[in-house]
Amino acid sequence: MHLDITPSEPARLSDADNFRQLDVRAPDGLDTDARRDRLAEVGAALEGEHAWIPVRSLRDLGRPTDESWTTQLDAMLEYAAGSGWVRTVDGVDQVRAHLTTL
């Protein structure tokens, strides 16, 4: 699963049925400030080489009305929580994703 960010388009979720990985993909030329701004549009926070993505944003960008999809997302998040990759900040559940440059 990839949260794709670009300089000119809204963030989108691609490979949404891949529940074995989660990353944020950005083009090589997108600088740190632009990455931070694009991630902020979905409520995500940039921290070094990782982003903390609100779980609600993943649901909204994915298929929130597809029960099978949300069940698999919940299982992925449960695994992530067990690995220390989920946190709650100001009442917002977030999951950590690595930044990947394309």
Secondary structure, DSSP 4 states (H G I P E B T S, - for coil): -EEE--SSS--EEESTT-TT--EEEE-TT--HHHHHHHHHTTT-EEETTEEEEEHHHHHHHS-TT-HHHHHHHHHHHHHHHHTT-EEEETTEEEEEEEEEE-
